[in-house]
Amino acid sequence: MNTLYVWLGIAVIVLGSAAGDCLLAYAMKRIGHLGELRRARGTLHVVGRVLTSPAFLLGIVCMAVAFFSTLFALRFGDLSLVGPASASLTVIADSIFAKLFLREHVDRRRWAAAILVVGGVIMLAH
């Protein structure tokens, strides 16, 4: 049963981190270049724009869910599995989310790296 909890925790970590990364990237693209915005309107305006962005706030919530899922997974599993598996699988999920939701170009090298990462996680899990 502990193995199920560990992998469930890793899955939530990966999905929460990838969703958070995607939402934060989306929010920052919509807000614009912070340096230019700060020079034009001031620091308080920039802080206000960021903190009132629904995508940014939801991204923070997703990242918090991922953090607490890490604590959950570590309660049932070893750091030597939870850390590398969640970090490497998050890279894969980030690539998929970037392609699907942000319409970013993900080249062959990145997909090849993702496949190698999956192989590494499989070897780590056994």
KOLTOR-808574 format. One record per atom (N, C-alpha, C, CB): residue in three letters; x, y, z. Coordinates in nm, 3 decimals. Glycine has a CB too. Layout:
% KOLTOR-808574
  type       px       py       pz
   Ala        X        Y        Z
...
***
This chain:
% KOLTOR-808574
  type       px       py       pz
   Met    0.082   -0.120    0.000
   Met    0.000    0.000    0.000
   Met    0.086    0.126    0.000
   Met   -0.093    0.000    0.121
   Asn    0.203    0.120    0.068
   Asn    0.291    0.236    0.070
   Asn    0.339    0.273   -0.069
   Asn    0.411    0.209    0.160
   Thr    0.365    0.174   -0.154
   Thr    0.410    0.201   -0.290
   Thr    0.304    0.277   -0.368
   Thr    0.445    0.071   -0.362
   Leu    0.178    0.241   -0.349
   Leu    0.069    0.313   -0.414
   Leu    0.066    0.458   -0.371
   Leu   -0.066    0.246   -0.384
   Tyr    0.082    0.484   -0.240
   Tyr    0.082    0.620   -0.190
   Tyr    0.200    0.700   -0.244
   Tyr    0.085    0.620   -0.038
   Val    0.315    0.636   -0.254
   Val    0.433    0.705   -0.307
   Val    0.409    0.747   -0.451
   Val    0.558    0.614   -0.297
   Trp    0.362    0.656   -0.535
   Trp    0.341    0.689   -0.676
   Trp    0.223    0.783   -0.696
   Trp    0.319    0.562   -0.756
   Leu    0.122    0.775   -0.611
   Leu    0.013    0.872   -0.616
   Leu    0.067    1.010   -0.581
   Leu   -0.101    0.831   -0.519
   Gly    0.149    1.017   -0.477
   Gly    0.211    1.145   -0.440
   Gly    0.297    1.200   -0.551
   Gly    0.293    1.129   -0.314
   Ile    0.377    1.115   -0.615
   Ile    0.462    1.159   -0.725
   Ile    0.377    1.211   -0.841
   Ile    0.553    1.043   -0.773
   Ala    0.266    1.143   -0.870
   Ala    0.178    1.187   -0.978
   Ala    0.120    1.326   -0.949
   Ala    0.064    1.086   -0.999
   Val    0.079    1.349   -0.825
   Val    0.024    1.480   -0.790
   Val    0.133    1.587   -0.791
   Val   -0.043    1.474   -0.651
   Ile    0.253    1.550   -0.748
   Ile    0.366    1.643   -0.755
   Ile    0.389    1.685   -0.899
   Ile    0.494    1.580   -0.696
   Val    0.396    1.588   -0.988
   Val    0.426    1.615   -1.129
   Val    0.316    1.700   -1.192
   Val    0.442    1.484   -1.207
   Leu    0.190    1.663   -1.172
   Leu    0.080    1.738   -1.232
   Leu    0.069    1.878   -1.171
   Leu   -0.052    1.663   -1.214
   Gly    0.086    1.888   -1.040
   Gly    0.080    2.019   -0.975
   Gly    0.193    2.111   -1.019
   Gly    0.084    2.003   -0.824
   Ser    0.313    2.057   -1.026
   Ser    0.427    2.139   -1.069
   Ser    0.414    2.182   -1.214
   Ser    0.558    2.062   -1.050
   Ala    0.376    2.089   -1.301
   Ala    0.363    2.121   -1.443
   Ala    0.250    2.221   -1.467
   Ala    0.339    1.993   -1.525
   Ala    0.137    2.201   -1.399
   Ala    0.027    2.296   -1.414
   Ala    0.067    2.433   -1.360
   Ala   -0.100    2.244   -1.340
   Gly    0.136    2.434   -1.246
   Gly    0.183    2.560   -1.190
   Gly    0.281    2.631   -1.282
   Gly    0.248    2.537   -1.056
   Asp    0.376    2.557   -1.337
   Asp    0.472    2.617   -1.431
   Asp    0.402    2.674   -1.553
   Asp    0.576    2.513   -1.475
   Cys    0.307    2.598   -1.606
   Cys    0.234    2.641   -1.726
   Cys    0.150    2.766   -1.697
   Cys    0.144    2.526   -1.776
   Leu    0.081    2.766   -1.585
   Leu   -0.002    2.882   -1.549
   Leu    0.083    3.006   -1.521
   Leu   -0.088    2.850   -1.427
   Leu    0.196    2.988   -1.455
   Leu    0.284    3.103   -1.428
   Leu    0.342    3.158   -1.558
   Leu    0.397    3.064   -1.331
   Ala    0.382    3.070   -1.649
   Ala    0.434    3.116   -1.779
   Ala    0.326    3.190   -1.857
   Ala    0.487    2.996   -1.861
   Tyr    0.206    3.136   -1.857
   Tyr    0.094    3.200   -1.926
   Tyr    0.067    3.339   -1.867
   Tyr   -0.033    3.113   -1.917
   Ala    0.063    3.346   -1.734
   Ala    0.036    3.475   -1.668
   Ala    0.144    3.577   -1.701
   Ala    0.026    3.456   -1.516
   Met    0.270    3.535   -1.698
   Met    0.377    3.630   -1.722
   Met    0.379    3.675   -1.868
   Met    0.512    3.570   -1.684
   Lys    0.340    3.588   -1.961
   Lys    0.330    3.630   -2.101
   Lys    0.219    3.731   -2.120
   Lys    0.306    3.508   -2.192
   Arg    0.110    3.713   -2.047
   Arg   -0.002    3.807   -2.058
   Arg    0.029    3.941   -1.992
   Arg   -0.128    3.747   -1.995
   Ile    0.103    3.937   -1.881
   Ile    0.137    4.062   -1.810
   Ile    0.236    4.143   -1.892
   Ile    0.195    4.031   -1.670
   Gly    0.334    4.077   -1.951
   Gly    0.433    4.147   -2.032
   Gly    0.568    4.154   -1.964
   Gly    0.384    4.287   -2.064
   His    0.661    4.223   -2.029
   His    0.797    4.238   -1.978
   His    0.795    4.323   -1.851
   His    0.891    4.301   -2.087
   Leu    0.835    4.264   -1.740
   Leu    0.824    4.333   -1.611
   Leu    0.915    4.454   -1.602
   Leu    0.857    4.237   -1.498
   Gly    1.034    4.444   -1.659
   Gly    1.126    4.559   -1.655
   Gly    1.070    4.680   -1.726
   Gly    1.260    4.521   -1.716
   Glu    1.017    4.658   -1.845
   Glu    0.957    4.768   -1.920
   Glu    0.834    4.823   -1.849
   Glu    0.920    4.723   -2.062
   Leu    0.753    4.734   -1.797
   Leu    0.632    4.776   -1.726
   Leu    0.667    4.856   -1.601
   Leu    0.548    4.654   -1.690
   Arg    0.772    4.812   -1.530
   Arg    0.815    4.885   -1.410
   Arg    0.866    5.024   -1.444
   Arg    0.924    4.807   -1.336
   Arg    0.945    5.035   -1.551
   Arg    0.997    5.166   -1.591
   Arg    0.884    5.259   -1.634
   Arg    1.098    5.151   -1.706
   Ala    0.783    5.205   -1.700
   Ala    0.673    5.287   -1.750
   Ala    0.572    5.323   -1.643
   Ala    0.604    5.215   -1.862
   Arg    0.540    5.231   -1.554
   Arg    0.430    5.253   -1.460
   Arg    0.469    5.244   -1.313
   Arg    0.323    5.155   -1.487
   Gly    0.588    5.192   -1.281
   Gly    0.632    5.182   -1.143
   Gly    0.619    5.042   -1.085
   Gly    0.554    5.277   -1.058
   Thr    0.692    5.021   -0.977
   Thr    0.698    4.889   -0.914
   Thr    0.563    4.846   -0.857
   Thr    0.802    4.889   -0.803
   Leu    0.491    4.937   -0.793
   Leu    0.362    4.900   -0.735
   Leu    0.262    4.855   -0.841
   Leu    0.305    5.018   -0.657
   His    0.268    4.916   -0.957
   His    0.180    4.874   -1.066
   His    0.213    4.731   -1.108
   His    0.192    4.971   -1.187
   Val    0.341    4.701   -1.118
   Val    0.383    4.566   -1.157
   Val    0.336    4.464   -1.054
   Val    0.537    4.559   -1.173
   Val    0.357    4.494   -0.927
   Val    0.314    4.404   -0.819
   Val    0.163    4.385   -0.825
   Val    0.357    4.459   -0.680
   Gly    0.090    4.492   -0.847
   Gly   -0.055    4.483   -0.858
   Gly   -0.100    4.398   -0.974
   Gly   -0.114    4.620   -0.871
   Arg   -0.035    4.415   -1.089
   Arg   -0.070    4.334   -1.207
   Arg   -0.046    4.187   -1.182
   Arg    0.010    4.380   -1.329
   Val    0.067    4.156   -1.119
   Val    0.100    4.016   -1.094
   Val    0.004    3.955   -0.994
   Val    0.245    4.002   -1.044
   Leu   -0.019    4.025   -0.883
   Leu   -0.102    3.969   -0.776
   Leu   -0.252    3.967   -0.807
   Leu   -0.080    4.047   -0.651
   Thr   -0.294    4.034   -0.912
   Thr   -0.435    4.029   -0.950
   Thr   -0.459    3.941   -1.072
   Thr   -0.488    4.168   -0.977
   Ser   -0.355    3.873   -1.117
   Ser   -0.369    3.782   -1.230
   Ser   -0.424    3.648   -1.182
   Ser   -0.234    3.763   -1.303
   Pro   -0.543    3.609   -1.228
   Pro   -0.600    3.481   -1.185
   Pro   -0.510    3.362   -1.221
   Pro   -0.737    3.461   -1.247
   Ala   -0.449    3.365   -1.339
   Ala   -0.361    3.255   -1.379
   Ala   -0.240    3.246   -1.287
   Ala   -0.315    3.273   -1.526
   Phe   -0.185    3.359   -1.248
   Phe   -0.070    3.360   -1.157
   Phe   -0.109    3.301   -1.021
   Phe   -0.015    3.504   -1.140
   Leu   -0.222    3.345   -0.969
   Leu   -0.265    3.296   -0.837
   Leu   -0.298    3.146   -0.841
   Leu   -0.389    3.376   -0.790
   Leu   -0.361    3.101   -0.947
   Leu   -0.390    2.958   -0.960
   Leu   -0.260    2.879   -0.975
   Leu   -0.483    2.933   -1.080
   Gly   -0.163    2.936   -1.044
   Gly   -0.032    2.872   -1.057
   Gly    0.035    2.855   -0.922
   Gly    0.057    2.952   -1.149
   Ile    0.024    2.956   -0.837
   Ile    0.080    2.948   -0.701
   Ile    0.009    2.838   -0.622
   Ile    0.067    3.084   -0.628
   Val   -0.121    2.828   -0.635
   Val   -0.196    2.722   -0.566
   Val   -0.149    2.584   -0.614
   Val   -0.348    2.738   -0.590
   Cys   -0.132    2.568   -0.744
   Cys   -0.084    2.440   -0.798
   Cys    0.055    2.405   -0.745
   Cys   -0.082    2.444   -0.952
   Met    0.141    2.505   -0.736
   Met    0.275    2.480   -0.683
   Met    0.269    2.443   -0.535
   Met    0.365    2.604   -0.704
   Ala    0.177    2.502   -0.460
   Ala    0.161    2.467   -0.319
   Ala    0.110    2.323   -0.305
   Ala    0.063    2.565   -0.250
   Val    0.018    2.284   -0.391
   Val   -0.031    2.146   -0.390
   Val    0.084    2.050   -0.418
   Val   -0.144    2.126   -0.496
   Ala    0.170    2.085   -0.513
   Ala    0.285    2.001   -0.544
   Ala    0.379    1.992   -0.424
   Ala    0.361    2.056   -0.666
   Phe    0.400    2.103   -0.355
   Phe    0.488    2.102   -0.238
   Phe    0.434    2.010   -0.129
   Phe    0.504    2.244   -0.183
   Phe    0.306    2.024   -0.098
   Phe    0.249    1.941    0.008
   Phe    0.238    1.795   -0.034
   Phe    0.112    1.994    0.048
   Ser    0.224    1.771   -0.163
   Ser    0.227    1.633   -0.213
   Ser    0.366    1.572   -0.197
   Ser    0.185    1.628   -0.360
   Thr    0.468    1.654   -0.206
   Thr    0.605    1.607   -0.181
   Thr    0.617    1.559   -0.037
   Thr    0.708    1.718   -0.210
   Leu    0.563    1.635    0.055
   Leu    0.567    1.594    0.196
   Leu    0.490    1.464    0.216
   Leu    0.509    1.704    0.285
   Phe    0.376    1.451    0.150
   Phe    0.296    1.329    0.159
   Phe    0.375    1.209    0.105
   Phe    0.163    1.345    0.081
   Ala    0.433    1.225   -0.014
   Ala    0.508    1.114   -0.075
   Ala    0.629    1.076    0.010
   Ala    0.553    1.152   -0.217
   Leu    0.694    1.174    0.070
   Leu    0.811    1.144    0.152
   Leu    0.773    1.075    0.283
   Leu    0.888    1.272    0.182
   Arg    0.649    1.088    0.324
   Arg    0.605    1.017    0.444
   Arg    0.602    0.866    0.420
   Arg    0.465    1.067    0.488
   Phe    0.575    0.827    0.295
   Phe    0.562    0.685    0.263
   Phe    0.678    0.628    0.182
   Phe    0.436    0.664    0.187
   Gly    0.760    0.714    0.123
   Gly    0.868    0.666    0.038
   Gly    1.000    0.731    0.069
   Gly    0.833    0.689   -0.106
   Asp    1.103    0.679    0.007
   Asp    1.239    0.730    0.028
   Asp    1.265    0.850   -0.062
   Asp    1.343    0.620    0.001
   Leu    1.345    0.940   -0.010
   Leu    1.386    1.057   -0.087
   Leu    1.459    1.017   -0.214
   Leu    1.475    1.148   -0.002
   Ser    1.533    0.906   -0.207
   Ser    1.610    0.861   -0.323
   Ser    1.521    0.820   -0.440
   Ser    1.698    0.746   -0.283
   Leu    1.393    0.795   -0.417
   Leu    1.298    0.767   -0.524
   Leu    1.212    0.889   -0.554
   Leu    1.209    0.648   -0.487
   Val    1.154    0.948   -0.450
   Val    1.059    1.057   -0.468
   Val    1.123    1.178   -0.536
   Val    1.000    1.099   -0.333
   Gly    1.242    1.215   -0.492
   Gly    1.309    1.333   -0.549
   Gly    1.339    1.320   -0.697
   Gly    1.436    1.360   -0.475
   Pro    1.418    1.221   -0.736
   Pro    1.450    1.208   -0.878
   Pro    1.329    1.178   -0.967
   Pro    1.553    1.101   -0.897
   Ala    1.241    1.092   -0.921
   Ala    1.125    1.056   -1.004
   Ala    1.035    1.177   -1.027
   Ala    1.044    0.942   -0.937
   Ser    1.005    1.251   -0.922
   Ser    0.916    1.366   -0.940
   Ser    0.983    1.476   -1.021
   Ser    0.872    1.421   -0.804
   Ala    1.111    1.500   -0.999
   Ala    1.181    1.606   -1.073
   Ala    1.191    1.572   -1.222
   Ala    1.321    1.628   -1.015
   Ser    1.229    1.448   -1.251
   Ser    1.246    1.412   -1.391
   Ser    1.113    1.401   -1.465
   Ser    1.322    1.281   -1.402
   Leu    1.012    1.347   -1.400
   Leu    0.881    1.338   -1.465
   Leu    0.817    1.475   -1.482
   Leu    0.789    1.248   -1.385
   Thr    0.851    1.568   -1.396
   Thr    0.801    1.705   -1.411
   Thr    0.856    1.768   -1.538
   Thr    0.838    1.791   -1.288
   Val    0.980    1.738   -1.572
   Val    1.038    1.790   -1.697
   Val    0.958    1.740   -1.817
   Val    1.187    1.747   -1.709
   Ile    0.919    1.615   -1.814
   Ile    0.838    1.558   -1.923
   Ile    0.701    1.625   -1.927
   Ile    0.823    1.405   -1.906
   Ala    0.637    1.637   -1.812
   Ala    0.505    1.700   -1.808
   Ala    0.513    1.846   -1.851
   Ala    0.446    1.690   -1.666
   Asp    0.621    1.916   -1.814
   Asp    0.638    2.054   -1.859
   Asp    0.645    2.062   -2.010
   Asp    0.764    2.115   -1.797
   Ser    0.714    1.969   -2.073
   Ser    0.724    1.968   -2.220
   Ser    0.588    1.946   -2.283
   Ser    0.822    1.858   -2.267
   Ile    0.513    1.852   -2.228
   Ile    0.380    1.822   -2.282
   Ile    0.286    1.941   -2.262
   Ile    0.321    1.696   -2.213
   Phe    0.287    1.999   -2.143
   Phe    0.199    2.114   -2.116
   Phe    0.238    2.234   -2.202
   Phe    0.205    2.152   -1.967
   Ala    0.369    2.257   -2.221
   Ala    0.414    2.368   -2.304
   Ala    0.365    2.351   -2.447
   Ala    0.568    2.379   -2.301
   Lys    0.372    2.229   -2.497
   Lys    0.327    2.202   -2.634
   Lys    0.175    2.217   -2.646
   Lys    0.369    2.059   -2.678
   Leu    0.101    2.159   -2.552
   Leu   -0.045    2.158   -2.562
   Leu   -0.110    2.292   -2.528
   Leu   -0.100    2.053   -2.472
   Phe   -0.067    2.352   -2.418
   Phe   -0.140    2.469   -2.367
   Phe   -0.076    2.603   -2.402
   Phe   -0.151    2.458   -2.218
   Leu    0.056    2.607   -2.414
   Leu    0.123    2.733   -2.446
   Leu    0.160    2.743   -2.593
   Leu    0.246    2.748   -2.362
   Arg    0.137    2.634   -2.668
   Arg    0.168    2.629   -2.811
   Arg    0.315    2.657   -2.840
   Arg    0.081    2.727   -2.886
   Glu    0.402    2.612   -2.751
   Glu    0.545    2.630   -2.770
   Glu    0.600    2.519   -2.858
   Glu    0.618    2.633   -2.636
   His    0.708    2.549   -2.927
   His    0.774    2.448   -3.011
   His    0.865    2.364   -2.923
   His    0.855    2.515   -3.128
   Val    0.843    2.235   -2.923
   Val    0.928    2.142   -2.849
   Val    0.999    2.056   -2.953
   Val    0.844    2.053   -2.747
   Asp    1.131    2.070   -2.961
   Asp    1.205    2.002   -3.067
   Asp    1.232    1.856   -3.036
   Asp    1.336    2.073   -3.092
   Arg    1.287    1.785   -3.133
   Arg    1.313    1.641   -3.119
   Arg    1.409    1.609   -3.006
   Arg    1.368    1.587   -3.248
   Arg    1.508    1.693   -2.985
   Arg    1.604    1.667   -2.878
   Arg    1.535    1.663   -2.742
   Arg    1.715    1.773   -2.877
   Arg    1.442    1.753   -2.722
   Arg    1.371    1.756   -2.594
   Arg    1.284    1.632   -2.577
   Arg    1.284    1.883   -2.584
   Trp    1.218    1.587   -2.685
   Trp    1.137    1.465   -2.677
   Trp    1.227    1.344   -2.654
   Trp    1.055    1.447   -2.805
   Ala    1.343    1.341   -2.719
   Ala    1.437    1.230   -2.698
   Ala    1.485    1.228   -2.553
   Ala    1.557    1.241   -2.794
   Ala    1.513    1.345   -2.499
   Ala    1.554    1.353   -2.359
   Ala    1.442    1.305   -2.267
   Ala    1.594    1.498   -2.322
   Ala    1.319    1.338   -2.301
   Ala    1.205    1.294   -2.220
   Ala    1.194    1.142   -2.220
   Ala    1.075    1.355   -2.273
   Ile    1.217    1.080   -2.335
   Ile    1.212    0.934   -2.343
   Ile    1.322    0.872   -2.257
   Ile    1.225    0.886   -2.489
   Leu    1.440    0.930   -2.262
   Leu    1.550    0.879   -2.178
   Leu    1.518    0.895   -2.030
   Leu    1.681    0.953   -2.212
   Val    1.453    1.004   -1.995
   Val    1.415    1.027   -1.856
   Val    1.317    0.920   -1.810
   Val    1.353    1.167   -1.838
   Val    1.220    0.887   -1.894
   Val    1.124    0.781   -1.859
   Val    1.197    0.650   -1.835
   Val    1.019    0.764   -1.971
   Gly    1.294    0.619   -1.919
   Gly    1.373    0.498   -1.900
   Gly    1.448    0.500   -1.768
   Gly    1.471    0.482   -2.014
   Gly    1.502    0.614   -1.733
   Gly    1.571    0.627   -1.606
   Gly    1.480    0.610   -1.486
   Gly    1.638    0.760   -1.598
   Val    1.360    0.665   -1.494
   Val    1.264    0.650   -1.385
   Val    1.222    0.505   -1.371
   Val    1.140    0.739   -1.408
   Ile    1.202    0.437   -1.483
   Ile    1.167    0.294   -1.477
   Ile    1.277    0.214   -1.410
   Ile    1.139    0.239   -1.618
   Met    1.402    0.244   -1.446
   Met    1.514    0.173   -1.384
   Met    1.524    0.205   -1.234
   Met    1.646    0.209   -1.456
   Leu    1.496    0.329   -1.199
   Leu    1.501    0.371   -1.059
   Leu    1.393    0.303   -0.976
   Leu    1.488    0.523   -1.049
   Ala    1.277    0.283   -1.036
   Ala    1.164    0.226   -0.965
   Ala    1.181    0.076   -0.935
   Ala    1.038    0.248   -1.045
   His    1.268    0.010   -1.009
   His    1.284   -0.135   -0.990
   His    1.402   -0.167   -0.906
   His    1.298   -0.206   -1.120
***
